[in-house]
Amino acid sequence: MLAIVNVTEDDNQELDDYEIRINQKVIGKFKHKREFNGAAQCLRDAADALDADPDFERNQFLCGCITENRAATRRNRPCAD
């Protein structure tokens, strides 16, 4: 599962801290200002964070999960974390 999680510890910050996760593995981080109707901007900020930080480990994780998921699908079992 892909998730964007607000992990802000201090509500007094102007920008909130977010993590991008696949299952429980953090694959990226970014800051975003919460605003009314700001969901689309949050998604753009997450995409920009991933594009700006090409990470070999993240790519290896994604490729491994995709490969595992294809094999698991053949066995009728989903990819697990």
C-alpha positions as CSV (number, residue, x, y, z in Angstrom):
1,M,0.0,0.0,0.0
2,L,1.2,3.5,-0.8
3,A,0.6,6.1,1.9
4,I,1.4,9.7,2.5
5,V,1.5,10.2,6.3
6,N,1.6,13.4,8.3
7,V,4.2,12.9,10.9
8,T,4.3,16.5,12.3
9,E,5.1,16.6,16.0
10,D,4.7,20.3,16.5
11,D,1.4,21.8,15.3
12,N,2.9,25.3,15.5
13,Q,5.0,24.7,12.5
14,E,4.1,26.6,9.3
15,L,4.9,23.5,7.2
16,D,3.9,20.0,8.2
17,D,6.3,17.0,7.9
18,Y,5.2,14.1,5.7
19,E,6.5,10.6,4.9
20,I,5.8,8.6,1.8
21,R,5.5,4.9,2.6
22,I,5.1,1.6,0.8
23,N,3.6,-0.7,3.4
24,Q,5.7,0.3,6.5
25,K,8.9,1.3,4.6
26,V,9.5,5.1,4.3
27,I,10.6,5.8,0.7
28,G,10.5,9.6,0.9
29,K,9.9,12.7,3.0
30,F,8.7,16.2,2.3
31,K,7.1,19.3,3.8
32,H,3.7,20.7,2.9
33,K,1.4,23.5,4.1
34,R,-2.0,22.1,5.0
35,E,-4.7,24.2,3.5
36,F,-8.4,23.9,2.6
37,N,-8.6,22.0,-0.7
38,G,-4.8,21.3,-0.6
39,A,-5.0,17.5,-1.3
40,A,-3.9,17.8,-4.9
41,Q,-1.0,20.0,-3.9
42,C,0.0,17.5,-1.3
43,L,0.1,14.8,-4.0
44,R,2.2,17.0,-6.3
45,D,4.6,17.8,-3.4
46,A,5.0,14.0,-2.7
47,A,5.7,13.3,-6.4
48,D,8.2,16.1,-6.5
49,A,10.0,14.8,-3.4
50,L,10.4,11.4,-5.0
51,D,11.5,12.8,-8.3
52,A,14.1,15.1,-6.6
53,D,15.7,12.3,-4.6
54,P,16.4,9.3,-6.9
55,D,17.3,6.7,-4.3
56,F,18.9,3.4,-5.3
57,E,17.5,1.6,-2.2
58,R,14.0,2.8,-2.9
59,N,14.2,1.6,-6.5
60,Q,15.5,-1.7,-5.4
61,F,12.7,-2.0,-2.8
62,L,10.1,-1.2,-5.5
63,C,11.5,-3.7,-8.0
64,G,11.7,-6.4,-5.3
65,C,8.1,-5.7,-4.2
66,I,6.9,-5.8,-7.8
67,T,8.8,-9.0,-8.5
68,E,7.5,-10.6,-5.3
69,N,3.9,-9.4,-6.0
70,R,4.0,-10.9,-9.5
71,A,5.1,-14.3,-8.0
72,A,2.6,-14.0,-5.1
73,T,-0.2,-13.2,-7.6
74,R,0.6,-16.4,-9.4
75,R,0.1,-18.2,-6.0
76,N,-3.0,-16.1,-5.2
77,R,-1.2,-14.3,-2.3
78,P,-0.7,-10.5,-2.2
79,C,2.7,-8.9,-1.7
80,A,3.4,-8.4,2.1
81,D,5.7,-6.0,3.9
